[in-house]
Amino acid sequence: MIARPATSSTLKEINLRTVLEVIRAEPPVSRAEIARRTGISKPTVSALLQDLLDMGLVSETVRAELGPTYGALFFAPRPEAAYVLALDVGARRLRAAVADLDGVIRIRRDVPAEGLDAPRIVRTAAALAEELSAGAGISRSALRYAAVGVPGVVDRSDGRTWQAANVASLEGFPALESFSAALDLPVIVENDIHLAALGEQRHGTGTDADSFTFLSVGTGVGAGLVLRGELHRGFAGAAGELDCAVDPARFEANDPCATALLRYAEQRLPEQPGRGPLTTELVFALAREGDPSACAVLDEEARRIVGYLATVAAVVDVELVVLGGGIGLNGDLLLERVRERLAARVPYPPRVEVSALGDAAVLTGAVAVATRAALEQILTERFAPSGHRRP
């Protein structure tokens, strides 16, 4: 392919993005400092700053702590220039949040989703978009983009979801088309654990790791891979579907998900009169009390988790594993068990930590993806032909 020569318009767009990146990185920053950091001339910087002011992406401010600045102005991002919607579709809950362009969540709501089929999940998401916009005190039209985390693999060609075992109605569902139509917004649909990995990379345990795995162990099991600082989705978007690596004949004996853990626990834990039905929460509570049978169950759970992690460690040699999900977050009981078994299993074991974001990991990643897309949309519209701009 023959590269097209740069035009004044493309150079201006590149410079505009460069200036905005500097402002967003360490605000507030002066005009002179922007010119120094970017190597762009001061007159050009002034013109670009005026463009950003006109677009509403930055604002003028002062830095009182510096004392007299002799009229020098400083520039900072305007997070309220646009807002985004983040959705996390789970087997039990639909989580939703509205965030500003800085990625700060202004309002969040979790609603029950168990028993809802895919179309009802979409309708509930659309209602939440209206409800959260009102709750955040913003116009619904201020939402510029949405990112939706779903279980399973998202087909890159048509936005349908597959292998969504935990939400059966999502199997083959046209998620991208349906959410886009219901929300009346540009939408990104992504595997939920991939988004969780991005969340950990931006604001969680993975911020200081170049390559790591986020392993979610809960209702289901999934992994997100960040390699050399970039999310690795794989050729078909199916990277991290570790269940596929287990021999189907031995799957039940090696599955660490909550359902399999309970089936194992039911065979080995005596009844607990007065404590209700056996749940994963009860298993962990008994282990914290020192119950030997419950501790043995968690030893088995650690063995199963390590069976998944050893595959990842042997193939991609990550430096860090972040445990998440309803089961994975029980670090006080699982971390040392997992670390010891992993060290005995692979010669160069990664560091193992617990998610810093808890049940907000997917939403955090969705916010990061949506804010980036919204900002890109605003900048692109600035240089699009007038007939192609968003009304």
C-alpha positions in Angstrom: 0.0 0.0 0.0 1.3 3.4 -1.0 1.3 5.9 1.9 -0.6 9.1 1.3 1.3 12.3 1.9 0.4 14.3 5.0 -1.8 17.3 4.5 -2.1 20.4 6.6 -5.4 19.0 8.0 -3.8 15.7 9.1 -0.8 17.5 10.6 -3.2 19.7 12.5 -5.1 16.7 13.8 -1.9 15.0 14.9 -0.7 18.2 16.7 -4.1 18.7 18.3 -4.0 15.2 19.7 -0.5 15.7 20.9 -1.3 18.9 22.8 -4.4 17.3 24.4 -2.4 14.3 25.5 0.1 16.6 27.3 -2.7 18.5 29.0 -4.5 15.3 30.1 -1.2 13.7 31.4 -0.2 16.3 33.9 -2.7 19.2 34.3 -2.7 22.0 34.7 0.0 23.0 32.2 1.0 26.3 30.7 1.1 27.3 27.0 4.9 27.6 27.2 5.3 24.2 28.9 3.1 22.6 26.2 5.3 24.1 23.5 8.5 22.9 25.3 7.2 19.3 25.8 5.8 18.9 22.3 8.3 20.9 20.2 5.4 22.7 18.6 5.9 26.4 18.1 4.1 28.7 20.6 1.9 30.4 17.9 0.7 26.9 16.7 0.1 25.8 20.3 -2.0 28.9 20.9 -4.1 28.1 17.8 -4.5 24.5 18.9 -5.5 25.5 22.4 -8.2 27.7 21.0 -9.5 24.8 19.0 -9.6 22.6 22.2 -11.3 25.4 24.1 -13.9 25.8 21.3 -14.5 22.0 21.4 -15.0 22.2 25.2 -12.3 19.6 25.9 -10.1 21.9 28.0 -10.5 24.9 30.2 -8.3 27.8 31.3 -7.3 27.9 34.9 -4.6 29.3 37.2 -2.2 27.9 39.7 -2.4 30.0 42.8 0.2 27.9 44.6 2.9 29.3 42.2 2.3 32.8 43.3 2.5 35.6 40.7 2.5 34.1 37.2 2.3 37.5 35.4 -0.8 36.6 33.4 0.3 33.1 32.4 -2.7 30.9 31.8 -2.8 27.2 32.5 -4.9 24.5 30.8 -6.7 21.5 32.2 -9.1 18.9 30.8 -12.8 19.3 31.1 -14.1 15.9 32.2 -17.7 17.1 31.9 -17.3 17.7 28.2 -18.9 14.2 27.6 -20.0 11.2 29.5 -20.0 7.4 28.8 -22.0 4.4 29.9 -20.4 1.2 31.2 -22.3 -2.1 31.5 -21.3 -5.4 33.0 -23.6 -8.2 32.1 -23.3 -11.1 34.6 -25.3 -14.2 35.3 -26.7 -12.7 38.5 -26.4 -9.0 38.1 -26.4 -6.2 35.5 -24.0 -3.5 36.7 -24.1 -0.1 35.1 -22.2 3.2 35.6 -22.0 6.6 34.1 -18.5 8.2 34.0 -17.0 11.4 32.8 -14.1 11.8 30.3 -11.6 11.5 33.1 -13.0 8.0 33.8 -14.4 9.1 37.2 -17.6 7.1 37.8 -20.3 9.6 38.7 -23.0 7.1 39.5 -23.4 3.3 39.6 -26.2 0.9 40.0 -26.4 -2.9 40.2 -29.7 -4.7 39.4 -30.7 -8.4 39.6 -30.3 -10.1 36.2 -30.8 -13.8 37.1 -33.5 -15.2 34.9 -33.5 -12.4 32.4 -33.1 -13.4 28.8 -30.9 -11.4 26.4 -33.6 -9.0 25.0 -34.8 -8.2 28.6 -31.2 -7.5 29.6 -30.9 -5.0 26.8 -34.1 -3.3 27.7 -33.0 -3.1 31.3 -29.7 -1.6 30.2 -31.6 1.1 28.2 -33.7 1.9 31.2 -30.6 2.2 33.4 -29.0 4.6 30.9 -32.0 7.0 31.4 -32.1 6.5 35.1 -28.4 7.0 35.7 -28.2 10.1 33.5 -31.0 11.7 35.6 -29.3 10.5 38.8 -26.0 12.0 37.7 -27.7 15.3 36.8 -26.8 15.2 33.2 -28.7 15.2 29.9 -29.2 11.8 28.3 -27.7 13.3 25.2 -24.4 14.0 27.1 -23.7 10.2 26.9 -21.4 9.8 23.9 -20.4 6.2 24.0 -21.1 2.9 25.7 -19.0 -0.2 26.5 -20.6 -3.4 27.4 -18.9 -6.4 29.0 -20.5 -9.8 28.3 -19.5 -13.4 29.1 -18.2 -15.4 26.2 -16.5 -14.6 22.9 -17.6 -11.6 20.8 -17.5 -12.3 17.1 -15.5 -9.4 15.5 -17.4 -9.7 12.2 -21.0 -9.2 13.4 -20.9 -8.5 17.2 -22.7 -11.7 18.2 -21.7 -13.5 21.4 -20.7 -17.2 21.6 -19.7 -19.6 24.4 -21.7 -17.5 26.9 -22.3 -20.5 29.1 -23.3 -18.5 32.2 -26.0 -16.5 30.3 -27.4 -19.1 27.9 -29.7 -16.6 26.1 -26.6 -14.7 24.9 -25.5 -17.6 22.8 -25.5 -16.4 19.2 -27.2 -13.1 20.3 -26.6 -10.0 18.2 -25.3 -8.1 21.2 -23.6 -5.2 19.3 -26.7 -4.5 17.1 -29.1 -4.8 20.0 -27.3 -2.7 22.5 -26.6 0.0 19.9 -30.2 0.2 18.8 -31.6 0.2 22.4 -29.1 2.7 23.8 -29.1 4.9 20.6 -25.3 5.2 21.1 -22.1 4.0 19.5 -21.3 0.8 21.4 -18.3 -1.4 22.0 -19.1 -5.0 23.1 -16.2 -6.8 24.7 -15.6 -10.0 26.6 -16.1 -9.1 30.3 -12.8 -10.6 31.5 -10.9 -8.8 28.8 -12.4 -5.6 30.2 -11.5 -6.6 33.8 -7.9 -7.1 32.7 -7.9 -3.6 31.2 -9.4 -2.2 34.4 -6.7 -3.8 36.5 -4.1 -2.4 34.1 -5.4 1.1 34.3 -6.4 1.4 38.0 -5.8 -1.9 39.8 -3.2 -4.5 40.7 -1.7 -4.6 37.2 -0.7 -1.0 36.9 3.0 -1.8 37.3 3.1 -5.0 35.3 4.1 -5.2 31.6 2.5 -8.7 31.1 -0.1 -10.3 33.4 -3.1 -12.5 33.5 -6.4 -11.6 35.1 -8.1 -14.9 36.2 -11.7 -14.6 37.2 -13.0 -17.5 39.2 -16.7 -17.3 40.1 -19.9 -18.5 38.4 -17.6 -19.3 35.5 -13.9 -19.1 34.8 -12.2 -16.8 32.3 -8.9 -15.1 31.8 -7.7 -11.8 30.3 -4.2 -11.4 29.0 -2.2 -8.2 28.9 1.0 -8.8 27.0 3.7 -6.1 26.6 1.2 -3.5 27.8 -1.6 -4.5 25.3 -4.7 -6.5 25.8 -4.3 -9.8 23.8 -7.7 -10.8 22.4 -6.4 -13.4 20.0 -7.2 -14.1 16.4 -10.9 -14.8 17.0 -11.2 -12.8 20.2 -11.2 -16.1 22.2 -7.9 -15.6 24.1 -8.4 -16.6 27.7 -11.1 -19.3 27.2 -9.1 -21.7 29.4 -11.9 -24.2 29.8 -11.2 -25.2 26.2 -7.7 -26.4 27.4 -9.1 -29.0 29.8 -9.7 -32.5 28.8 -13.5 -32.8 28.5 -13.4 -36.3 30.1 -11.7 -34.8 33.2 -13.4 -31.4 33.2 -15.6 -31.9 36.2 -12.6 -32.9 38.3 -10.6 -29.9 37.4 -13.2 -27.1 37.0 -12.6 -24.4 39.8 -15.9 -22.5 39.2 -18.4 -22.0 42.0 -20.8 -24.8 40.9 -18.1 -27.4 40.6 -16.6 -26.3 44.0 -20.0 -26.7 45.6 -20.5 -30.2 44.2 -17.1 -31.2 45.5 -17.8 -29.6 48.9 -21.2 -31.4 49.2 -19.4 -34.7 49.2 -16.9 -33.8 51.9 -18.5 -31.3 54.3 -20.9 -32.6 56.9 -24.2 -30.8 57.3 -24.1 -27.6 59.2 -27.3 -27.4 61.4 -28.7 -23.9 61.7 -26.4 -22.4 59.0 -28.7 -22.9 56.0 -27.9 -24.5 52.7 -24.3 -25.0 51.6 -22.9 -22.1 49.6 -19.5 -21.0 48.5 -19.7 -18.2 51.1 -20.4 -20.8 53.8 -17.4 -23.0 52.7 -15.1 -20.0 53.0 -16.6 -19.0 56.3 -16.0 -22.5 57.7 -12.5 -22.4 56.4 -11.9 -19.1 58.2 -13.1 -20.8 61.4 -10.5 -23.6 60.9 -12.9 -26.4 59.9 -10.5 -29.1 58.5 -13.0 -30.3 55.9 -13.6 -26.9 54.5 -9.8 -26.2 54.5 -9.4 -29.5 52.5 -12.0 -28.2 50.0 -10.0 -25.0 49.5 -6.8 -27.0 49.0 -8.6 -28.8 46.2 -9.8 -25.5 44.8 -6.3 -24.1 44.8 -5.1 -27.2 42.9 -7.8 -26.6 40.3 -6.9 -22.9 39.9 -3.2 -23.7 39.6 -4.1 -26.2 36.8 -5.4 -23.3 34.8 -2.6 -20.9 35.8 0.2 -23.4 35.0 -1.0 -23.5 31.4 -0.8 -19.7 31.1 2.5 -19.5 32.9 4.1 -22.2 30.7 2.9 -20.6 27.4 3.2 -16.8 27.8 5.4 -16.6 31.0 3.6 -13.6 32.5 5.1 -11.8 35.5 1.8 -11.4 37.4 -1.5 -13.2 38.0 -4.4 -11.2 39.3 -7.2 -13.3 40.9 -10.7 -12.0 40.7 -14.3 -13.2 40.6 -16.5 -14.2 43.6 -14.1 -17.0 44.5 -10.8 -15.5 43.5 -11.3 -12.5 45.7 -10.9 -14.6 48.8 -7.2 -13.9 48.9 -6.8 -14.5 52.6 -7.6 -18.2 52.1 -6.4 -18.8 48.5 -3.3 -16.7 47.8 -0.8 -18.8 49.8 -2.3 -22.1 48.7 -2.2 -21.0 45.0 1.3 -19.5 45.3 2.8 -22.7 46.9 1.2 -25.0 44.3 2.1 -22.9 41.4 5.8 -22.6 42.5 5.9 -26.4 42.7 4.3 -26.8 39.3 6.3 -24.3 37.0 10.0 -23.3 37.2 9.4 -19.6 36.9 6.1 -18.9 38.7 4.5 -15.5 38.3 3.6 -13.3 41.3 0.0 -13.9 42.4 -2.1 -11.1 43.8 -5.8 -10.4 44.4 -7.7 -7.9 42.3 -7.7 -4.4 43.8 -11.0 -3.5 42.0 -13.2 -6.3 43.3 -16.6 -6.4 41.5 -15.8 -3.1 39.8 -13.1 -4.6 37.6 -15.3 -5.1 34.5 -16.9 -1.7 34.8 -13.5 0.0 35.3 -12.3 -1.5 32.1 -15.5 -0.6 30.3 -15.2 3.0 31.4 -11.6 3.1 30.1 -12.6 1.7 26.7 -15.6 4.0 26.4 -13.9 7.2 27.4 -11.1 6.6 24.9 -13.6 5.9 22.2 -15.7 9.0 23.1 -12.6 11.2 23.0 -11.6 9.8 19.7 -15.1 10.4 18.4 -15.1 14.1 19.4 -11.7 14.6 17.8 -12.6 12.8 14.6 -15.7 14.9 14.3 -13.7 18.1 14.4 -11.9 17.1 11.2 -14.8 15.3 9.5 -16.7 17.0 6.6 -19.6 19.0 8.0 -22.2 16.6 6.6 -20.7 13.7 8.6 -20.6 15.3 12.0 -22.8 14.1 14.8 -25.8 16.4 15.3 
